[in-house]
Amino acid sequence: MKRIKHAVCSAVAAGLLSGLLAQPGLAANVEGPSVFWKFSVWGKSRALTAGPEHLAARLAEETDGKFQLKIFYGNQLSKAKENLDGMKVNAFEAAIVCNFYHPAKTPALMVMSLPFLPIKNFDTSIAVRGALYDHPAVVADLERWNAITYTSTHLPQYEFMGTGEPPQKLDDWNGLRVRAGGGVGLAMEKLGAVRQSMPATEVYTALQRGIADAVSFPFTYAHGAYKLQEVAKWFTGNLQPGTADCPIVLNKTAHEKLPQQYKDLLQTLLPEVDNVYRTAYGKADEKYLPIFREALTEVTYDAATREEFQKVAGEPIWRQWVADNQEKFDAQGVLDTVMSAGSGS
């Protein structure tokens, strides 16, 4: 399934479309058979689940309740690392999957965990992820698991919170113990930091007890959700060292069985789902940024310093990723797709 091609990737365009579709009397009711889909996700209702929650409500609204999408939280249907396995055996019809939970299952999608990719804002996220999901290597990744991408949950760029002296320049990261996974962790190692791995639920205590000097999370909602500002002394406001990718995926077999009008409805609602994430993460920034700035020292980097970060801790990791994967799939083509979509948006 192809994502809708956005002629204009902007908050205004998405907001207008969402508003038009939501107004009573303007959106035609979609007739069709009764369909019941199960959606698998770990944890509880939060910003990450705002998209499927909105989709479930709108599907029911547009079909008079005939297309039901029921969300099962807290690993009721599957563990987070096994959602693709559930897709393969048709255990459920939709799920959120994260590339970092199973790198070997979706190797091409791991490009989104490389550091310092050109994803500077939400519009760029839509452009980059939309182009990436259409790349044959990513399509093949998901098809092996009987899955197709719907859209992304658009995880924000990561930032750091930490204790001790704020790292104002590259050399200041040398020797710091940082909790950072994926490409962000590799990037920090290039700067001389000591990479640590720990569950998200342990980072508060790690900072509090001096076990870690800095931790990375999607900014700002995850930092605020785990209340790290209570034990941190500083945060980076514009480092943007990288992100990850957690797409909403659909069971390919189930999607193919849908009547065409339901397939069309899913596509029509896709920009609304994207815009829900724009709003959810925006509200988190509105809530948490003033709190962070009141309590902590904000570390910002000028353009020259960020370019130096990318040169030292980004580009070498890009090249290594391509070299490690080029014989498995078109790794250079995947990376080029991301870079082109990011620079052109």
TORMAR-687604 format. One record per atom (N, C-alpha, C): z, y, x. Coordinates in steps of 0.1 Angstrom, whole numbers, plus 5000, padded with zeros to 4 digits. Each point is the difference from the previous one (the first is absolute). Layout:
<tikols>
ZYX...
</tikols>
This chain:
<tikols>
500049885008500050124992500050125009499150104997500050125008500950104994500650085008500850114995499050114994500550084991499350114995499750095012498850055001499650105010500450144996500950065007500450134996499050115005499450074991499150105004500850125006501250024995500850105005501449945001500549995012501349945002501050115001500650044989500950125000501049984990501150065001501150004990499550054987499250115001499550064987499149904993499149935007499149914993500849884994500949955008500849884995500950054988500650115001500950054990499250034987498850065001499350024988499649874993499549905008499649874994501249944993501250005007501249944995500450064987499950144999500350074988499149974989498749995002499149984990500249864994500249905009500249864995501249994992501050085003501349984994500250074987499150094997500150084987499649914988500849994990499749934988498750054994499249914996498750044993498950025009500250015013498950035009499549875007500949905001499649885006499849894990498849944999499749904990500849885003500449934989500749885001499149895004500449915009499249895005500349874993499049954992500249884993499849885009500849894997499849885008501049904996500049895007500949884997501450035006500949924996501450015006500049945014500550075010500149965014501450035004500649905008501350025005499949975015500350105008500049995015501450025005500349925010501350025007499850075014500950095003499950085012501249975009499849965012501149965009500350115010501350045001500450105010501549975004500450035012501349985004500850134998501349995000500950124998500050054986500550124998500150054987499050124997500050064989499150114996500350115010498950065006500250115009498650065002499950095010498750075001498849905003500349905008499049905003499449934987500849994990499649934988499550104989500050125003499650104990498649984995499149955008498649984997499849894989500549885004499949894990500750034987501150075001500850034987499150104991499450095007499150094992498849924994499449915009498949934995500449914988501149935001500549924989500150084987500650125001500150084988498750044994499150045009498750054995499149894995500049885006499349894995500449964986501350004998500549974986499650114990500150135005499650114991498649994996499149985010498650014997499449884992500849895000499549874993500949974988500950094996500949974989500949885003500449995013500949895004499349875002498749995000499349875002499949965015499950105008500049975015501450035005500849905002501450015005500049975014500650095008500349985014501550015002500649895002501549995001500449995015500850095004500550015014501249925002500049915009501249925003500550055014501250055000500650065012500949905007500450045012501149925007499649865004498749985004499649865004500149904989499950044988500149904989498949905000498850055004498849915000499749955014500350085010499649975014500850095009500249955012500550085011498950095005500550125006499050105004498949945009500549925009499049945010499149894994500349974988499249884994499250044988499950134997499250054989498549955000499450015012498749955002499849854997501049925004500049864997500049984985500850084993500049994986498750034993499350105006498650034996499149885001500149935011499149895004500249894990501249974995500249894990500150054986499650134998499950054986501450004993501050035008501450004994500250134992499350115004500150124992498750085003499950114993498750074999499950135008501250055005500050135008501250005008500050085010501150025009499850115010501150055006500050085012500149925012499250015010500149935012500050105012500749975010500150095012499549945012499150075007499349935012501049965010501150075002500949975011500949874997500149964987500749884997499349875005498750015001499249885003498750045008500250055012498850055008498949905001500349875001499049905002499249974987500650044989499349974987498950114997500350125005499150114997499750085013499449935010499950065013499250145000498950014993499350125000500850124994500849964990500850114994501150055009500349935011501050055010499550125007498750044998499650135006500850124995500649984988500850114994501350025007500449905008501350015007499850065014498850035004499850075013500550145000500550045012500650145000499050115001500450114994499350135001498649994995499849934988498850014993499850134993498850044997499850144994500350004985501249984996500450004986501050124999499450124998500950125000500650044987499549944989500550044987499649904989500450024988499749904990498549984997499350115000498649984998499349925010500450015013499549925011500449864997501249974995500449874998499149934990499650074989499149954990498749965007499550105008498649985006500149885010501050005008500049895011500249874993501049984992500349874994498949964991499350094992498949964992498949945008499650075011498949955009500449875006501349995005500449885007499949884990500550014988500049894991498649954996499050085002498649964998499449945012500650005012499549945012499949854998498949935004499949864998501149925007500550045011501149935006501350004992500350114994501250014991499749924987498950014995499649924988500249865003499549955011500149865004501549965002500850095006501449975002500749964986499750084990500649984987499449894992498749985002499449894992500549865005500449995012500649875005501249974992500650104994501249984992499850014985498750004996499650024986500550134994499950105009500550144996498950105002500150114993499250125002500950125000499750115007500850125000499750084988501050064995499950094988500150155006501150035005500250135007501249985009500350115007501250005009501250054994501149975005501350074996500250125009499050035009500050125008501350045007500549905007501250035008499850125008501050105000499850125008500149975015499650095008500249995015501549985003500349935010501449985004500450125008501350035000500650095009501449945005500650065009501249955006501250094996501249934999501350074999500849945011500850085007500849955011501250085003500749955010501350065005499750055014501050075005499950055014499150125001499550035012499150115002498649984994499550104993498749984993498949995011499149914998498949985010498950114997500050105008499150124999498649975006500049915010498749975007499949855003498949965005499749865002501149945009500450065011500949945009501449974994500350084989501349984994500249874993498849934997500149874993500349895010499950035012500249895010501449955000500249874998501349945000500750004986499550074991500650004986499849864994501049964993499949874992499550044986498949954997499450044987499749884992500350014987499649904990498650044995499049925004498650044996499249875001499349974989499249885000498550035002499249895001498650015001499550095011498950074997499450095009500950125004500850044991501050115003500949965011500549874999500949955011499349995013498849955000499249995012499850145006499750104992499850135005501250065007501249974994501250055005500349945014499649875001500249935013499150075011498950044996499150075010500750135005500950054992500750125004501349975007500249875002501249965007501249974992499950004987501149974991500249854999501249964996500349864999499949964985499049924997499849964986501049904995500650034988500949914993499449964987500549884995499649954987501349974992500050054988501249974991499550034986500649934990499750034986500450144996499350054990500250144996501450024995500649904995501450014995501050025011499649985013501050015011499850135008499050084997499850115008501150114999500550024988501150104999501249965009500449885000501149965009499650015015498849965003499550015013500150145006499650104992500150145005501550045000500749964990501450045000500849955012499749885004500849935011499450025013498850075001499450025013499249885005499749914991499249885004498550045002499650104992498650065002500150155001499150055008500050155001499150074990499049924995499050064990499449894992499750034988499449904991498850064993499049924997498850054993499949944986499650094991499849964986498950094994499449954989499150094993500750124995499450125003500750134998499550064987500950054992501450025002500949904991499249934991500849934990500949895005499549935010500749895005501350045008499850115008501250055007501150054990499550064989501050054990500649884993499249904997500549894992501149935007499849995014501149935008501050105005500050134996501050105003500250025015498949995008500250015014500450145005499750104991500550135004501550025001500749904995501550015001500549965014499149935008500549965013499150045011498850064996499150055011500350145003499450055012500250145004498750085000498949925000498750075001498949914993498950064997498949934995498750065004498949925002498750055003499350044987499450125000499450044988498549995000499349995012498649995000499449915011500849915004499549905011498949924994500249944988499049924993499549895010500949915005499649905009499249894995500049984987499349894993500649964987499449904994500449964987499849854999499949954988499749864998499249994987499749894995499249994988500549894990500350044988500549914990499150014987498949945000499150014988500549934988499650044989500149934987498849915000500249874999498949904999500049934987498849964996499849924988499549865003500449914992499549865001498650004997499149955009498650014998499549914988500649884999499749924988500350064987501250064999500450064988499250124997499650085010499250124998498649964995499449905005498749954996500049964986501149954995500149954986500150114990500450125004500250114991498650044993500150044988498850064994499650135007498850034999499550125008500750134996500450014987500650134996501450015007500749895003501350005007499850035015498949955005499750035014499750155002499350054990499650145000501350094999500949954991501250084998500950005013500149895007500750005012499450115010498750005001499450105009500250144995500050024987500250144995501450055003500949914999501450045003500450015014499149965009500450005014500350135006499350114997500450135005501350054995500449954988501350044994501149935009499849885004501049925008500150085013498950035007500150085012500850134998499750074989500750124998501549994998500449884994501449974998500750005013499449945010500649995013500050145007499050084998500050135005501250084994500349984988501150074993501349945005500149875000501349945004500450045014499149995010500450045013500250155001499350084993500150145000501450044994500549934990501350034995501149965010499849905007500949965011500150115010498950065004500050115010500850124994499750034988500750114994501549984999500449884998501449974999500749995014499349935009500749975013499850105011498850065001499850095011501050125001500450064989501050115001501349945005500449884996501249945004500049975015498849945005499949975014500150135008499350104996499950125008501450085000500749984989501450065000501049935009499849875001501049925007499649975015498749995003499649955012499150105008499749975013499150085007498649944998499050084996498749954999499250025013499449895004499250005012498550014996499350105005498650014997499250015013498849955000499250005012498750084998499650085010498850084999498849905002498850064997498849925000499849935014500250085010499849945014500949885003501250014995501049895003499649884992499650024987499549894992498849935006499150085005498849955007500449915012501050055007500549925012500649874995500850014989500649884995498949904997498950044993498949914996499349945012499850095010499349955012500849895008501350035000500949915008500449874992500350024987500649904992499249954989498850064998499149964989498849935004499150075008498749945003500149875008500949985010500149875007500249894990500950024990500349904991498849974991499250104996498849984992499049915008499850035013499149925008500549865002501349985001500549875002499849914987500350074989499849934987498649954998499050095003498649964999499749885009500550015012499749895010500649874996501250014994500749884996499449934988499350084992499549954987498549994998499250065010498650014998499349874998500549895006499349874998500449934987501050064993500549944988499350074988499750135001499450074989499550135006499350084993499450135005501150105002500849985010501250095001499650145003498950025009499650145003499450064987499349934992499550054988501150044990501049924999501250044992500650135004500350015014500650125005499150124998498749985002499150114998500050054986500149914990500050034986501250094997501249975006501250074998499950145006499550015012499950125008498950104993498949944995499050084994500550064987500649914992500550054987501150105002500949985010501150105002499550135005499050005009499550135005499150074991499449934990499150064990500650054988501349984998500750044987500750135002
</tikols>
